Amino acid sequence: MAVIGVDLGTQSLKAIVVDDRFRLRGEAGVPYQPSFPQPGWAEQDPALWLAALRPAIRKALEASKLKPRDIKGIAVSGQLDGCVPVDANGSVLSPCIIWMDRRAEAEVAGLDGGHMRERTGLVLDASHMAAKIRWMTRNLSETAACRTWHQPVSFVVERLCGEAVMDHALASTTMLYGLEERDYADDLLDLFEVEPEKLPAIGEASSAAGTLSRAGAELTGLPAGITVAVGTGDDFTNAIGAGVVEPGTVSVSLGTGEVIGAVSDDLKLDGEGLLQTHGYVGGRYYLGNPGWLAGGSVTWFLSTFSVGTPAELSALAASAAPGSSDLLFLPALNGAMAPRWIAGARGAFYGLTPAHGRAACARALLEGCAFAMRDVVDRLEAMGVGAGRIRLCGGGAKSRIWAQIRADVSRRPVEVLNAADTSPIGAAILAAVAVGNAASVAEAAAAVPRILETIEPDATRADLYDRCYRRYRMLFEALAPLYSEGA
């Protein structure tokens, strides 16, 4: 029997059908967009996600040549750090404040970042759910009727099966979850004035949250009674779908944002605050950085420089010399996440001369994102987290030149997956375990057919890119006095 994996993205909902031998049988997507009502604000209407479920699943089933009756289970993955308040009837009380929203800065001002890191493994930041809950409580009177504060994934899961639940990894993104307790922590709940009964329960990502209700069947077009898995966030399903479930390989997902992480058997906390630590499947931990606008930078470049497609940008970048003739790009269009988290940082080109054209700018953009990736990978290595190889997934992984630049900049082999969208594959793996098609996530992830192309670093470029990387770091620090003005 087959299962369905759903990925609830920022710009689209994707659905895939995977059979009991873990072969991809069909896939489809439905686009939508976030809204930006004020500078620094970013919202999404949860009704967009619900409306996209049925058509995406229908098209994926049509492509698979399977019928709804052939589906045994479903799992949802999706964007992290959103906040959706619902009332006692399950009605949404306000638009979802999504991951890129910065309005809750005042809610974390003056709090102890070191203590937060020790308790939660997280960087104290307004993007996390706890800050958004406190902002909504203080600023939106309609949320006084809130029964449950949901993340996007848990919201959809409840609509499918009637159970309010999220997994340990998603819970560990909220700033309300203690890593030592592996549960919501009383002191953190008190800090952000959150009532524990208003949060989803916590379960294993690959366990059953419940069964598809009649309302869920109407939303999806699938038979009522099939298994609905707890699911998790896309940072984690990207890694699961890419097969990164054990230590040794770094998962790099090149979507709208660039998400980087690796797996550790042991609980490790980054005292420098570049990496966050999350609970992960199999009782392990996921250390990573939630990323910057990498694919978002590409989208911006296409529009601003009148370039038609990402493939054309890649061709432009390939035509420029490595090092971009000393042109540098800081990928901080929506704030910096590497080498340090600074919300007020902004993107920049530095070194422009009349000799620099679109090709040099295109290559500098790709190199700048690779330098930020190196910040994270080097920190993982320094912390003793296995980072010997890099596995690329996401839309940006289709760019051969970008993959080669990343191999050269990091001095590590880069493995490129044949499947760009690994998050719905990760969700399907969770569904497969929940219905009993595999005994564990690791077993299911190993069974997924994958084609990996390995790109080796070019040793002749190592010294050049080391020099460029040092200049990138110098530029980041030199601009630091301006960052507070950009906040």
C-alpha positions as CSV (number, residue, x, y, z in Angstrom):
1,M,0.0,0.0,0.0
2,A,1.2,3.5,-0.8
3,V,1.5,6.6,1.3
4,I,1.4,10.3,0.7
5,G,3.9,12.9,1.8
6,V,2.9,16.6,1.9
7,D,5.2,19.5,2.2
8,L,3.6,22.8,3.3
9,G,6.0,25.4,1.9
10,T,6.1,29.1,1.9
11,Q,5.3,29.4,-1.8
12,S,3.5,26.1,-2.6
13,L,2.1,22.9,-1.2
14,K,3.6,19.8,-2.7
15,A,2.3,16.2,-2.5
16,I,4.0,13.0,-3.5
17,V,2.9,9.4,-3.7
18,V,5.4,6.7,-2.6
19,D,4.7,3.0,-2.9
20,D,5.6,0.2,-0.4
21,R,9.0,-0.2,-2.0
22,F,9.7,3.5,-1.4
23,R,9.5,4.4,-5.1
24,L,8.2,7.9,-6.1
25,R,5.1,7.2,-8.1
26,G,3.7,10.7,-8.6
27,E,4.1,14.3,-7.5
28,A,2.3,17.6,-7.9
29,G,2.2,21.1,-6.3
30,V,-0.2,24.0,-5.9
31,P,1.4,27.5,-5.7
32,Y,0.4,30.3,-3.3
33,Q,2.2,33.3,-1.8
34,P,2.8,34.9,1.6
35,S,1.7,38.5,2.2
36,F,3.8,41.4,3.6
37,P,1.3,43.9,5.3
38,Q,4.1,46.0,6.8
39,P,7.9,46.2,6.6
40,G,9.3,43.3,8.7
41,W,5.9,41.5,8.7
42,A,5.2,38.3,6.9
43,E,1.8,36.4,7.0
44,Q,0.0,33.6,5.3
45,D,-3.7,32.7,5.4
46,P,-4.0,29.1,6.6
47,A,-6.9,28.6,4.3
48,L,-4.4,28.6,1.4
49,W,-2.8,25.4,2.8
50,L,-6.2,23.7,3.2
51,A,-7.4,24.7,-0.2
52,A,-4.2,23.3,-1.8
53,L,-4.4,19.9,-0.2
54,R,-7.1,18.3,-2.4
55,P,-5.9,19.4,-5.9
56,A,-2.2,18.6,-5.1
57,I,-3.1,15.1,-3.8
58,R,-5.4,14.5,-6.8
59,K,-2.8,15.5,-9.3
60,A,-0.1,13.4,-7.6
61,L,-2.4,10.4,-7.6
62,E,-3.2,10.9,-11.3
63,A,0.5,10.9,-12.0
64,S,1.0,7.8,-10.0
65,K,-1.8,5.8,-11.7
66,L,-3.1,4.9,-8.2
67,K,-6.5,5.5,-6.6
68,P,-7.4,7.1,-3.3
69,R,-8.3,3.6,-2.0
70,D,-4.6,2.5,-2.5
71,I,-3.4,5.1,0.1
72,K,-2.7,3.7,3.5
73,G,-1.4,6.8,5.3
74,I,-0.4,10.5,5.0
75,A,2.2,12.7,6.8
76,V,2.7,16.5,6.7
77,S,5.9,18.4,6.8
78,G,6.3,22.1,6.4
79,Q,7.5,25.5,7.3
80,L,8.8,26.1,10.9
81,D,8.3,28.9,13.3
82,G,4.8,29.9,12.3
83,C,2.1,30.7,14.7
84,V,-1.6,30.0,14.1
85,P,-4.1,30.6,16.9
86,V,-7.4,28.7,16.7
87,D,-10.5,28.9,18.9
88,A,-12.5,26.1,20.5
89,N,-14.2,25.4,17.2
90,G,-10.9,25.1,15.4
91,S,-11.5,28.4,13.6
92,V,-8.4,30.5,12.8
93,L,-8.3,33.8,14.8
94,S,-5.7,35.6,12.7
95,P,-3.4,35.0,9.7
96,C,-0.4,32.9,10.5
97,I,2.7,34.9,11.4
98,I,5.3,32.9,9.4
99,W,9.0,32.2,9.8
100,M,10.4,35.3,8.1
101,D,8.3,37.7,10.2
102,R,10.3,40.1,12.6
103,R,7.6,41.9,14.4
104,A,8.2,40.3,17.8
105,E,11.7,41.8,18.4
106,A,10.5,43.6,21.5
107,E,9.3,40.4,23.0
108,V,12.9,39.0,23.2
109,A,14.7,42.3,24.0
110,G,16.5,42.1,27.3
111,L,16.2,38.3,27.8
112,D,19.2,36.2,28.6
113,G,20.4,34.6,25.3
114,G,22.9,32.4,27.1
115,H,20.3,30.9,29.3
116,M,18.0,30.4,26.4
117,R,20.7,28.5,24.5
118,E,21.5,26.3,27.6
119,R,17.8,25.4,28.1
120,T,16.6,25.1,24.5
121,G,19.6,24.8,22.2
122,L,18.2,27.8,20.4
123,V,19.4,31.3,19.5
124,L,17.2,33.8,21.3
125,D,15.3,35.2,18.3
126,A,12.0,36.9,17.4
127,S,11.4,34.3,14.7
128,H,10.6,31.6,17.1
129,M,7.0,30.7,18.1
130,A,7.2,31.8,21.8
131,A,8.0,35.4,20.8
132,K,5.1,35.4,18.3
133,I,2.7,34.0,20.8
134,R,3.5,36.7,23.3
135,W,3.3,39.4,20.6
136,M,-0.1,38.2,19.5
137,T,-1.4,37.9,23.1
138,R,-0.3,41.5,23.8
139,N,-1.4,43.0,20.5
140,L,-4.3,41.1,19.0
141,S,-7.4,41.1,21.2
142,E,-9.1,38.4,19.2
143,T,-6.4,35.9,20.3
144,A,-8.0,36.0,23.8
145,A,-10.2,33.2,22.5
146,C,-7.3,31.0,21.5
147,R,-7.7,27.4,22.4
148,T,-4.5,26.1,20.7
149,W,-1.4,27.9,19.4
150,H,-0.4,25.9,16.4
151,Q,2.6,25.7,14.1
152,P,1.5,25.3,10.4
153,V,2.2,21.5,10.4
154,S,0.3,20.8,13.6
155,F,-2.6,23.0,12.4
156,V,-3.0,20.9,9.2
157,V,-2.7,17.7,11.2
158,E,-5.5,18.7,13.5
159,R,-7.7,19.6,10.5
160,L,-7.0,16.1,9.1
161,C,-7.5,14.0,12.2
162,G,-8.8,16.1,15.0
163,E,-5.7,15.8,17.2
164,A,-3.5,18.7,18.2
165,V,0.0,17.3,18.3
166,M,3.5,18.1,17.1
167,D,6.8,16.2,17.2
168,H,9.8,16.7,19.4
169,A,11.8,18.5,16.6
170,L,9.0,21.0,15.9
171,A,8.4,21.5,19.6
172,S,12.2,22.2,20.0
173,T,11.9,25.2,17.7
174,T,9.5,27.1,19.9
175,M,11.7,28.4,22.8
176,L,9.3,26.6,25.1
177,Y,10.9,23.1,25.0
178,G,13.7,22.0,27.3
179,L,16.2,19.7,25.7
180,E,17.0,18.0,29.0
181,E,13.3,17.4,29.7
182,R,12.3,16.6,26.1
183,D,9.1,18.4,26.9
184,Y,7.7,21.9,27.4
185,A,9.5,23.5,30.3
186,D,7.6,25.3,33.1
187,D,10.2,28.1,33.4
188,L,10.1,28.8,29.6
189,L,6.3,28.8,29.6
190,D,6.3,31.3,32.5
191,L,8.8,33.5,30.7
192,F,6.6,33.9,27.6
193,E,3.3,33.8,29.5
194,V,2.1,30.7,27.7
195,E,-0.4,28.3,29.2
196,P,0.7,24.7,28.5
197,E,-2.8,23.4,27.8
198,K,-2.9,25.8,24.8
199,L,0.0,24.0,23.1
200,P,-0.2,20.8,21.0
201,A,0.8,17.6,22.7
202,I,4.2,16.1,21.8
203,G,4.7,12.8,20.0
204,E,7.2,11.0,17.8
205,A,7.2,12.3,14.2
206,S,6.7,8.8,12.7
207,S,3.9,7.8,15.1
208,A,0.2,8.0,14.3
209,A,-1.4,11.2,15.4
210,G,-4.8,9.7,14.6
211,T,-6.9,8.6,11.6
212,L,-8.3,10.7,8.8
213,S,-11.6,12.2,9.8
214,R,-14.6,12.9,7.5
215,A,-13.5,16.5,7.4
216,G,-10.0,15.4,6.6
217,A,-11.3,13.1,3.9
218,E,-13.2,16.1,2.4
219,L,-10.0,18.2,2.5
220,T,-7.8,15.6,0.9
221,G,-10.0,13.4,-1.3
222,L,-8.7,10.4,0.6
223,P,-10.7,7.7,2.4
224,A,-11.6,8.4,6.0
225,G,-9.8,6.1,8.5
226,I,-6.3,6.0,7.0
227,T,-3.4,6.8,9.3
228,V,-2.3,10.4,9.8
229,A,1.3,10.7,11.1
230,V,2.4,13.4,13.5
231,G,4.9,14.8,11.0
232,T,7.5,17.4,11.5
233,G,9.1,20.6,10.1
234,D,10.7,20.8,6.7
235,D,14.2,21.5,8.1
236,F,14.0,18.0,9.4
237,T,12.2,16.2,6.6
238,N,14.6,17.7,4.1
239,A,17.4,15.9,5.9
240,I,15.3,12.7,6.4
241,G,14.4,12.6,2.7
242,A,18.0,13.2,1.7
243,G,19.0,10.2,3.8
244,V,20.8,12.2,6.5
245,V,19.6,10.3,9.6
246,E,23.0,9.4,11.0
247,P,26.2,11.3,11.7
248,G,28.8,12.1,9.1
249,T,27.0,14.0,6.3
250,V,25.8,17.6,6.2
251,S,22.4,18.3,4.7
252,V,22.1,21.5,2.7
253,S,18.7,22.4,1.4
254,L,18.7,25.1,-1.2
255,G,15.2,26.4,-1.2
256,T,13.8,30.0,-0.7
257,G,16.0,29.8,2.5
258,E,19.2,27.8,2.8
259,V,18.9,25.3,5.7
260,I,22.0,23.4,6.8
261,G,22.3,20.8,9.5
262,A,23.9,17.5,10.6
263,V,23.1,14.7,13.0
264,S,24.7,14.0,16.4
265,D,24.3,11.0,18.7
266,D,25.0,13.3,21.7
267,L,23.5,16.4,22.9
268,K,25.7,19.3,21.9
269,L,25.1,23.1,22.3
270,D,26.9,25.8,20.4
271,G,28.3,28.3,22.8
272,E,28.9,30.7,19.9
273,G,25.2,30.7,18.9
274,L,25.6,30.0,15.2
275,L,24.0,26.5,15.4
276,Q,20.8,25.5,17.0
277,T,20.2,22.1,18.6
278,H,16.9,20.2,18.0
279,G,15.4,16.9,19.0
280,Y,15.5,14.5,16.0
281,V,14.2,11.2,14.9
282,G,15.8,8.0,16.4
283,G,16.5,9.8,19.7
284,R,19.4,11.7,18.0
285,Y,19.9,15.5,17.8
286,Y,20.0,17.8,14.7
287,L,22.4,20.7,14.9
288,G,21.9,23.3,12.2
289,N,21.3,26.8,11.0
290,P,17.8,27.8,9.8
291,G,19.4,29.7,7.0
292,W,19.3,32.9,4.9
293,L,17.6,33.8,1.7
294,A,19.7,31.7,-0.7
295,G,17.1,30.8,-3.3
296,G,15.4,34.1,-2.3
297,S,18.6,35.9,-3.4
298,V,18.5,34.1,-6.7
299,T,14.9,35.2,-7.2
300,W,15.8,38.8,-6.3
301,F,18.7,38.6,-8.8
302,L,16.5,37.3,-11.6
303,S,14.1,40.2,-11.2
304,T,16.6,43.0,-10.5
305,F,19.1,42.0,-13.3
306,S,16.5,41.0,-15.8
307,V,17.7,37.4,-16.0
308,G,15.1,34.9,-17.2
309,T,15.6,31.7,-15.3
310,P,17.9,30.2,-12.6
311,A,19.6,28.2,-15.4
312,E,20.5,31.4,-17.1
313,L,21.9,32.8,-13.9
314,S,24.0,29.6,-13.5
315,A,25.3,30.0,-17.1
316,L,26.2,33.6,-16.4
317,A,28.1,32.6,-13.2
318,A,29.9,29.8,-15.0
319,S,31.2,32.3,-17.5
320,A,32.9,34.4,-14.8
321,A,36.2,33.5,-13.2
322,P,36.4,31.9,-9.8
323,G,36.5,34.7,-7.2
324,S,34.4,37.0,-9.3
325,S,37.3,39.3,-9.9
326,D,37.3,40.2,-6.2
327,L,33.6,41.1,-6.1
328,L,31.9,39.9,-2.9
329,F,28.2,39.4,-2.0
330,L,26.8,39.2,1.5
331,P,23.6,37.0,1.5
332,A,21.8,38.9,4.2
333,L,18.7,40.3,2.3
334,N,16.5,39.4,5.2
335,G,19.1,39.7,8.0
336,A,22.2,37.6,8.6
337,M,22.2,34.1,10.0
338,A,25.9,33.4,9.4
339,P,28.6,34.0,10.5
340,R,26.5,35.6,13.2
341,W,22.7,36.0,13.7
342,I,22.0,39.7,13.2
343,A,18.5,40.7,12.3
344,G,19.5,44.2,11.2
345,A,22.2,43.1,8.8
346,R,21.5,43.6,5.1
347,G,22.8,42.2,1.8
348,A,25.6,43.9,-0.1
349,F,27.8,43.8,-3.1
350,Y,31.3,45.0,-2.4
351,G,34.2,45.6,-4.9
352,L,32.1,46.8,-7.8
353,T,34.0,48.4,-10.7
354,P,33.1,49.4,-14.2
355,A,34.6,46.0,-15.3
356,H,32.0,44.0,-13.3
357,G,29.0,43.0,-15.3
358,R,26.0,40.6,-14.7
359,A,28.2,37.5,-14.9
360,A,30.5,38.6,-12.1
361,C,27.5,39.6,-10.0
362,A,25.9,36.3,-10.6
363,R,29.0,34.3,-9.6
364,A,29.6,36.6,-6.6
365,L,26.0,35.8,-5.4
366,L,26.5,32.1,-5.6
367,E,29.9,32.3,-3.9
368,G,28.6,34.5,-1.1
369,C,26.0,31.9,-0.2
370,A,28.7,29.3,-0.3
371,F,30.8,31.3,2.1
372,A,27.9,31.5,4.5
373,M,27.5,27.7,4.1
374,R,31.2,27.3,5.0
375,D,30.6,29.3,8.2
376,V,28.1,26.7,9.3
377,V,30.0,23.6,8.1
378,D,33.2,24.7,9.7
379,R,31.4,25.2,13.0
380,L,29.8,21.8,12.8
381,E,33.3,20.3,12.3
382,A,34.7,22.3,15.2
383,M,32.0,21.0,17.5
384,G,32.8,17.4,16.7
385,V,29.7,16.9,14.6
386,G,30.4,14.7,11.5
387,A,30.7,17.0,8.5
388,G,32.9,15.1,6.1
389,R,30.5,15.3,3.1
390,I,27.8,17.7,2.0
391,R,24.6,16.5,0.5
392,L,22.7,19.1,-1.6
393,C,18.9,19.1,-2.1
394,G,16.3,21.6,-3.0
395,G,15.8,23.6,-6.2
396,G,19.2,25.2,-6.1
397,A,20.9,21.8,-6.2
398,K,20.0,21.7,-9.9
399,S,22.8,24.2,-10.6
400,R,26.0,22.3,-11.4
401,I,28.1,25.5,-11.0
402,W,26.7,26.2,-7.6
403,A,27.4,22.7,-6.4
404,Q,31.0,22.9,-7.7
405,I,31.5,26.3,-6.0
406,R,30.3,24.7,-2.7
407,A,32.7,21.8,-3.1
408,D,35.6,24.2,-3.8
409,V,34.8,26.7,-1.0
410,S,34.3,24.0,1.6
411,R,37.0,21.6,0.4
412,R,34.6,18.7,0.8
413,P,32.9,16.4,-1.6
414,V,29.4,17.5,-2.5
415,E,26.7,14.9,-3.3
416,V,23.8,16.1,-5.5
417,L,20.5,14.2,-5.2
418,N,18.5,13.4,-8.3
419,A,15.3,14.4,-6.4
420,A,15.4,18.2,-5.6
421,D,12.5,18.2,-3.3
422,T,13.4,15.9,-0.4
423,S,11.0,17.4,2.2
424,P,7.9,15.6,0.9
425,I,10.0,12.4,0.6
426,G,10.9,12.8,4.2
427,A,7.2,13.2,5.0
428,A,6.4,10.1,3.1
429,I,9.1,8.2,5.1
430,L,7.3,9.2,8.3
431,A,4.0,8.1,6.9
432,A,5.5,4.7,5.9
433,V,6.8,4.1,9.4
434,A,3.5,5.2,10.9
435,V,1.6,2.6,8.8
436,G,4.1,-0.2,9.4
437,N,5.9,-0.3,6.0
438,A,9.2,0.1,7.8
439,A,10.3,-0.5,11.4
440,S,12.2,2.8,11.7
441,V,12.9,6.1,10.0
442,A,16.5,5.0,9.4
443,E,15.4,1.8,7.7
444,A,12.9,3.6,5.5
445,A,15.4,6.3,4.6
446,A,17.9,3.7,3.6
447,A,15.3,2.0,1.4
448,V,14.5,5.1,-0.7
449,P,16.1,4.8,-4.2
450,R,18.5,7.6,-4.8
451,I,20.9,8.7,-7.4
452,L,23.9,10.7,-6.1
453,E,26.3,12.6,-8.3
454,T,29.5,13.3,-6.3
455,I,31.3,16.5,-7.2
456,E,34.9,16.6,-5.9
457,P,36.6,19.9,-4.8
458,D,39.1,21.4,-7.3
459,A,42.3,21.6,-5.3
460,T,43.7,24.3,-7.6
461,R,41.1,26.7,-6.4
462,A,41.6,26.1,-2.7
463,D,44.0,29.0,-2.0
464,L,41.9,31.4,-4.0
465,Y,38.7,30.6,-2.2
466,D,40.4,30.7,1.2
467,R,41.5,34.3,0.4
468,C,38.0,35.2,-0.9
469,Y,36.4,33.7,2.3
470,R,38.7,35.7,4.5
471,R,37.7,38.8,2.7
472,Y,34.0,37.9,3.0
473,R,34.5,37.6,6.8
474,M,36.3,40.9,6.9
475,L,33.6,42.6,5.0
476,F,30.9,41.2,7.3
477,E,32.6,42.6,10.4
478,A,33.5,45.9,8.7
479,L,29.8,46.6,8.0
480,A,28.8,45.7,11.6
481,P,28.4,49.4,12.7
482,L,25.7,49.8,10.0
483,Y,23.6,46.7,11.0
484,S,21.9,48.4,14.0
485,E,20.8,51.2,11.7
486,G,19.2,48.7,9.4
487,A,17.1,47.0,12.1
